[in-house]
Amino acid sequence: MPNKTRAGSSRTKKQSGVKDVIDAYLFLYNAASFVAWGCVFYLALISLLNSEGDFTVVHNDVREVLAYVQTGAILEVIHVVLGLVKTPLTTTVIQVTSRLYLVWGILAPFPEVRGHWALTTMTIAWSVTEIIRYLYYGLNIAKKQPAWLLWCRYTFFFVLYPLGAGSEAILEFLHDVYSYDISEKEILE
């Protein structure tokens, strides 16, 4: 008769080993995302400082890194689908696709929108939000939760969410104005 204790113990070790690998991957993912969003924030700030506050040039300085970092967020959806994280799939898909639409569907093809101040405020709101979020998640995996970070995560939200969402809405409105203007000109020609 097989020893049930030994079989259960090896299964627990195997599950623990898989969980350790997943945790290590998620820790590295969160650390890389923290650094990547830190780069976006740094580039936006340096752009503003070097241009003496000229928000019209920020997109030129952040566009490539912002596009790569935001496109990398597709992994967030994959993490949910694979069950690596317990986040609602619908919420994750909506957030990731709406940001991808802004980066690739609005900012990339419409230069008129890129120079608006809302791009700068959106970029700063996104990057600060994500810096805090990924640091929080990474430290949470490492079983560390500094009180100041928890406070930042749930307090900064009250300013950053309306700033980011409002900036996104402005950029979407500008996109609609410019795309309507373009299609109207094409029809008239």
N, C-alpha and C positions, 0 to 999 in steps of 0.2 A: 504494500500500500504506500503510495507516494506521500511524502511529508508535506502537508498543506502549508505549514509555517514557512518552510524553505521556499516553496513555489510562490507564495504570497510575498515573501521578502524580496525575491529576485524581480518580481513584477514591480514592486514599489521602487527598487533601485533603478530599474529601467525607466519608469515614469519620471523619477527624480532626475535621472540623467538627461532625458528629453527636455524636461522643464528647465534644467540648468542651461542647456544649449539655446533654447528659445529666449531665456532671460538674458544670456550673454549677447545674442544677436540684437534683441530689442534695446539693450543698454548701448551697444555700439551704434545702432540706428539713431537712437535719441541723441547720443553724443555728437554724431556726424551732423544731424539736423540742427542741433544747437549751434555748432560751429558755422554751418552754412548760413543760417539766418543771421548769425552774428556778422558774417561777411557782408550780407545784404545791408544790414543796419549801418555798418562801418562805411561802406561805399556811399550810402545815401548821405550820411553826416559829412564825410570828407568832401563830397560833391557840393553840398551846401556851404561848407566852410571855404572851400577853394573858389567858389563862384560868388562869395559874399552874399549868400542867401538866394541866389537865382534858382528857383525851383524848376525853371524851364529846362535845365540841363541835367537834372537828376536821372531821368530815364536813360540818357546816353551812357551814364556811368554805372547804372545798376542792371540794365536790361538783360544782358547775357546771364549773369549770376542769378538774377531773379527768375528768369525763365527756366534755368536748370533746376534750381532749388524747388520751385513750385511744381515743375513737372515730376520731380522726384517724389512728391506727395502722393503720386499714384500708388506708391507702396503702402500708404495708409489703408487704401481700399483692399489691397491684397492681404494685408495683415488681418483685417476683419474677416474677409472671406475664408482665410485659412484657419481662423479661430485663434490666432496668436494674441489678439486683444479682445476685450469684451466691450466693444463700442457699437452702437447701432449702425448698421450698414447704410441705411437711408441717409442719416445725418452726415456720415463720412462722405458718401458719394456726392451729396448736394454741395458740401463745402469744397471738396476737391474740384469737382467739375465747374462750379461757379468761378473759382479762382483761375482755373485753366482757361475758361472762356475769356476772362478779363485779360490774362497775359497773352494768349494766342489769338483770340477772336476780336479783341478790341485794340489792345496796345500795339501788337505787331503790325496789323495792316493799316492803322489810322494814325499817321504822324501828327495830325491836328490835335488828337487827344493827349498825346504823350507829354506835351509841354504844359499841361494844366497843373495847377497847384494840388489838385486832388490826387494826382499820381504820387506826389511826394508824401502827402499825409497818409495815403493808403499803404505805401511801402513802409513807412515808419510804424504805422499801427500793426500791420502784418508782422513785421520783423520783431518788434518788442513782444507782441503776443506769443509768437512762436519761440523766441528765445526763452521766455519764462516757462512756456508749456513743455518744451523738450527738456529743459533743465529739471523741471518738476518730475516728469516721467522717468528720466534717467536716474535721478536720485531716489525716486520711489522704488525702482527696481533694486537699487543698492541698499534699500531699507533705511534710507536717510530722508527725513523730511524737515528741513529747517523751518521754523515758524515764520520767518520773514518771507520765505519763498511761497509758502501757503497763503500768506497775507497778500503778496503781490499777485499771485495767480487769481485770486477771487476778488481783489479790489481794483486792480488796473483794468479789469474787464469793463467796469462801468464807464470808463473813459475811452478805452481802446475799441470796444465793440461799436459804439455809435460813430466814432471817428473813422474806423475802417469801413463799416457798412455805408455810412454817408458818403465817403469818398468813392466807394465802388458805384453807388447809385449815380453820383455826378458823372463819373466816367462813362457809365452806361447811357445816360441821357445824352452826353456829348456825342457818343458813338451814334446814337439814333439820329441826332441832328445832322451829323456829317454824312452818314450813310444815306439818309433821305436826300440830302443835297446832291450827293453823287448820283443816286439813281434818277433823280429828277432831271439832272443835266444830261444823263445818258438817254433818257426818254425823249427829251427835247431835241437832241441832235440827230 
